[in-house]
Amino acid sequence: QVQLVESGGGLVQPGGSLRLSCAASGSILSMYVMAWYRQAPGKQRESVAEVTSAGTTNYADSVKGRFTISRDNAKNTVYLQMNSLKPEDTAVYYCNAVSLGIGGRRTNYWGQGTQVTVSS
């Protein structure tokens, strides 16, 4: 059983920056992928950024060039650096981890989310 705890959300003005953290209860080296999702009111949850166990990163087109996902394996923590924030980035941000078990079985873990509000 793995627990994920997000932190770092808050209120920021357009053009500002925030750094989100996701602390895992165990080693993130055992995870195939660590990712950040977000969900705005009335909309479905969408993938924002992910980083694989090999270090490969992927980003949604809407955040490319503005957001950066990174890992600190020693601290079992994943970060999302968000720069040049826009009102459209307002959402609850969730940390996600995917592990691979015997036979390729995938197990998803989710944090409880942290609110990010971008407003003037």
Residue pairs with C-beta under 8 A, 6 or more apart in sequence:
1 25
2 24
2 25
2 26
2 97
2 99
2 109
3 24
3 25
3 109
4 22
4 23
4 24
4 25
4 95
4 96
4 97
4 109
4 110
4 111
5 22
5 23
5 95
5 111
5 112
6 20
6 21
6 22
6 93
6 94
6 95
6 111
6 112
6 113
6 114
7 20
7 21
7 23
7 114
8 18
8 19
8 20
8 21
8 114
9 18
9 20
9 93
9 114
9 115
9 116
10 18
10 115
10 116
10 117
11 117
11 119
12 18
12 85
12 116
12 117
12 118
13 85
13 118
13 119
13 120
14 85
14 86
14 87
14 118
14 119
14 120
15 84
15 85
16 85
16 118
17 81
17 82
17 83
17 84
17 85
18 82
18 85
18 116
19 79
19 80
19 81
19 82
20 36
20 79
20 80
20 82
20 93
20 114
20 116
21 77
21 78
21 79
22 34
22 36
22 77
22 78
22 79
22 80
22 95
22 111
23 75
23 76
23 77
24 31
24 76
24 77
24 78
24 97
25 76
26 76
27 73
27 76
28 34
28 71
28 73
28 76
28 77
28 78
28 97
29 53
29 73
30 99
31 53
31 97
31 98
31 99
32 52
32 53
32 98
32 99
32 100
32 106
33 50
33 51
33 52
33 53
33 97
33 98
34 50
34 51
34 69
34 71
34 78
34 95
34 96
34 97
35 47
35 48
35 49
35 50
35 51
35 69
35 95
35 96
35 97
35 98
36 47
36 48
36 49
36 50
36 69
36 78
36 80
36 93
36 94
36 95
36 96
37 45
37 46
37 47
37 48
37 93
37 94
37 96
38 45
38 46
38 48
38 89
38 91
38 92
38 93
38 94
38 116
39 45
39 46
39 91
39 92
39 94
39 113
40 90
40 91
40 92
45 94
46 60
47 60
48 59
48 60
48 63
48 67
48 80
48 93
49 57
49 58
49 59
49 60
49 63
49 67
49 68
49 69
49 80
50 57
50 58
50 69
51 57
51 69
51 70
51 71
51 78
55 71
57 69
59 67
59 69
62 88
63 82
63 89
66 82
66 83
66 84
66 85
67 80
67 81
67 82
67 83
68 80
68 81
68 83
69 78
69 79
69 80
69 81
70 78
70 79
70 81
71 77
71 78
71 79
72 78
72 79
78 95
80 93
82 89
82 116
85 116
85 118
86 118
87 118
87 119
88 118
89 116
89 118
90 116
90 117
90 118
90 119
91 116
92 113
92 114
92 115
92 116
93 113
93 114
93 115
93 116
94 110
94 111
94 112
94 113
95 110
95 111
96 108
96 109
96 110
96 111
97 108
97 109
98 106
98 107
98 108
98 109
99 106
99 107
99 109
100 106
101 107
